[in-house]
Amino acid sequence: MTVVKEESGPEDADDSGDTGHTGDDSGDVRARDAQDDGYIPSRRRLERERYKRTRARRATAIAALSTLVTAVVLYLVVVSAPGWPRTKETFFDGRYAREALPKVLEGLWLNVRLLLVCGAAVLVLGMLIAVARTLRGPVFFPLRALAAAYTDFFRGLPLIINLMIVVLGVPALRLQGVTVDPILLGGTALTLTYSAYVAEVFRAGIESVHPSQRAAARSLGLTNRQALRHVVLPQAVRRQVPPLLNDLVSLQKDTGLVSIGGAVDAVRAADIIVGRSLNYTPYIVAGLVFVALTIPMTRFTDWVTARMDRQRAQGGTT
């Protein structure tokens, strides 16, 4: 029996080489590049690219229109509420907003410093706890048990209670040489709580590395410590970058809780104005400032996550 093999024509070759990219001008760019190489795309491919661009523009227009309609409906619902005039006066007074903004921004600098210092301390302490929990051998059992007890306790203890215990309880002990600064004590409480969360993130990354990686490192003459440092930890950290960034975003917001000890951060600065004026607009200003500070880091986290997902799908990372 004779098997006849059909030769693919130019149009079939064009179809199989289509990457499905939906950029607005990607079709024109590929067409120009192809012409520069002496290749002219088929009519079917040009029509497909034109259809994709049209569909993308239509989807963008529909999304913009639906967003506008939703915003208008929400606005009308809010402003037509019976209590809106009183709510606007209490929470959205422009005079108090202008008064609060400079003081809130001044207090925000304390939140930023707490984020930088506590973030670095959390990463270091969390890594040490994670490594302690993954140590092998019966001789390390007490260390593993202590690390497990630490993570279980501080992950279960609400952060606000931890802050109250550290910020209010430590000064009550009147220990010699122990600081009573609410900023340092609040930062310590934040570090204790978030180190437990970050330690579990690191431990999950370490345990996700296949044992063959460690075995291969050992076969090359590396010690257990060298294999952990040069082979296991780099892979574990790279895999856990998105959840680590999410924890840092949460830490950035929770730095405002140090105000319960009297530290004048953005939240406390707003609270002082509210106590004097009995108007809650400064709280709205402080909240918007935290949102403006958090959104860039959130978008960066999303970008890193999407980038790593693409690389993993292409086999770029393990």
N, C-alpha and C positions, 0 to 999 in steps of 0.2 A: 504494500500500500504506500502510495506516495503522499508525503505531507507537504502541502503548499504553504509556505511562509509568506504572509502578507507584509509587504514593506510599508513602513509608516511614512506617510507623506509629510510635507512641511507643516500642515496644520496640526497633525497629531503630535509632532515633535514639539510644537509650540505649546500645546495643551499640557503635555507631561512636564514641561519645564516651568509651568506657572507656579509661583510660590504662594499665591493667594493673598498677597500684600494689599491692604486696602488704603494706602496713602492716596491723597488727592492728586499728586503729580507724579506718583511712582511709575504709572504707565507711560507717561510722556518721557520721563528720564530713561527708562529702559528702552523705549523706542529709539531715542536719540543715540544711546550707547550702542544699540544693535546696528543702527545705520552707520555709525562710525566704524564698526567692525565689518561692514560689508554685508550685514544681514538685515533684511526688511521683514518686520513682523507681519503675520498674516492678518487678513481683515477680521477674522473671527476673534483673534486676540485683542486687536484694537477695540472692537465693539465690546468685548468683555470688560476691558479696563475702563472704557467710557461709562458702562453701566455701573461698575463699582463706584466710580466717582460720583455719579448721580445719586446712587443709593446712600452714600455717606453724607452728601449734602442734605438730602431729604431727612435722614435720621437726625442730623444736627439741628435742623430747623424745627422738627417735631419736638425734640428734647427741650430746646429753648422756649418754644411756645407753651409746652406743658408746665415748665418751671415757672414761667411768668404768670400763667393762670393760677397755679397753686399759690404763689406768693400773694397775688391780689386777693384771692379768696381768704387766705389766712389773715391778711391785713384787715379786710372788711369785717371778719368775725371778731377780731380783737377790738377794733375801734368802735364797733357797734355794741359792745358789752355794756351793761348798765354801770358797772364800776370803773370803766376805763378812764374817765377824767381824774378820779381820785388816784388810780393806779399810776397814771402818767405823771401826776404831780409828785407822787411819793418815790417812784423808782426811776423816772426818766426826766429829771429836772436838769436842764442844761447848765444852770448857774452852779449847782453843786458838782456837776460833772467836771466843769472847768476848774473848780477849786480843788477837787480830789485828784485829778490826773497827775499834776507834778509830784504830789506827795506819794501817790501810789507807785509811780515810776521810780522814785527815790527808794522806796521800800523794796521794789522788785529787784534791785541790785543785790540785796541780801539773799533773795530766793535763788538768783543765778549763781552766786558764790556757793550756796549750800548744795546746789545741783552739781557743780563741778567737783567740789571736795568730797561730798558724800558719794557721788557716782564713781569716782576713782576708788574710794575705800570699799564700796560695795563690790566692785569687780574683783578686787584683790582678795577680800575676805571670802566672797562667794566661791572663787576659784579654789582657795585653800580648803574650804569645807567640802567642796565637791571631790577634790583629790583624796581627802581623808576618807570619804565615804566609799571610794572605789579601791582603796588599798587592799591588797590580797594577803592572805596568811592569817593564822590564828593569833599571832603576836600583835596584830593591829586591831584586834576586836574591840578593845576599850576605846580606841580613837574613833573607829567606825560608829560605835554605839553613842559616843558623845556627840559626834557630828549629826547623827540621825535625831537624837533628842533635841539638839539645837534647832534644826530645821522644822521638826514637828511642833515645837513650842512656839517659835516666833511666826510660823505660818498660820498657826491657829489663834494667836493673840491679836486682837484688833489693834491697828496702828494707833488709834486715838488713845486707847488704854495704855499702850506701851509708852507713848509720849507723856501721859500724865504720871505714870510711875517713875519714869526717868527724870523728867523736868521738875516735878513736884516732890518726888520721894527722895531723890539723892541729896538735895540741899537739906532736907529735914534730918538726915543722918549726922550732919555736921562733922564730916570726916575731914581730917587734916590733909591738906594738899590736893583735895578734890575740888574741881571748879564748880561754881554755882551759876556760871554764865548760861542763860537759857538758850543762847544760840548754839553753844557747844553741846549742851545736853540734848537739845532737840535734834541736832545733827547726829549725835550718837544713837538716839532712838531710831531715827530713819535708817541709819546704817545697819543696826541690828535686825530690823524687820526685813529690809530689802535684801540683805545678804542671804537670808534664808530662801527667798524666792529665786535669786540669781544662782545660788548653789544648786538648786534642783534643775535649773536650766542647763548649767554646765554639766551636771551629772548625767542628764539625759543625752547630751552631746557626746560625752565620753563613752557611755554604754552603747551608743549607736554606731561607733566605729567597730568594724568587724574584727574578731580576735585574730584573724589571719594577718592583719596589719601589724599587730604587736609581735606575732610569731615571726613574721618576715624580718622585722627589725632585730629581734633577738638572734635570728639565724645569721644576720650580718655582723654580729659581734657587739651590738649595743646592749647596755645594761637595762634593767627595768626602768630606772629613772630616766635614762637617755631615750628609751623608746617612748615613754610617756611624754617627755618634753618635746622631742623632735618629730614624732610621728603621730601620736594619738591626740595630744592637745591642739595642734594646729588644725587638724580635721574637725575636731569637736567644736572649736570656737567658730570656725568658718560656717559650720552648719547651723549654729545657734545665734547668728548675728540678728536676724529679725526679732525673735522673742527677747533678746537682750535689749534691743532698742525700744521695744514696747515697755519693758520694765523701767527704762530710763525716762520714757514719757510719763509714766505713772509717778515716778519719783519727782519729776519736775512739778507736777501738780500738787503732790503731797507736801512739798516744802512749805506751802502756805499754812500747814498745821502747826508749825513751830510758834505761831502767834499765841497759842494757848498759854505759853510760858511767859509772855510779855515781850518777846522779841518783836521789834518794829519792822515787819516786812510789809509787803504790799497789802495783805489782808488786814494786818493790824493798823496800818495807816488809814485804810478805809474805815475800820471800826472806830477809830478815834473821831473821825469827822461825823460818822453816823451818831455816836453818843452825844456829840455836841449839838447837832442840827436836827436829830430825829427824822432825818431823811435818808432813804436807803439807796439813793443813786450811787454813792461811792462804792457800794458792793457790786453794782452792775459794772462800774468802771474797772474795778479790780478783776472781776470775772472775765471781762473782755480782754484785758491785758494778758491774763493767763492763757486765754484761747489763742490770742495772736502769737504768743510765745510757743504754744504747743503745736499749732498747725504745721509750721515748717518741719519740725522733727517728725511729726506723723507722716507727712507726705514723703519725707526722706526714707522713713521706715518702709512705706509702701513701695517706693522705687527700688530699694535694696532687695525686698522680698521678691518683687517681680523679676528683677535682674537675675537673682539666684535661681528662681524657678526656670527661667529660660535657659540658663547655663546648665542646669541639671537635666532639663529635657534634651539638650543637645549633647550631653555627655561631657560637659566642660568641668563639672565638679562632681564629687562623690558624696 
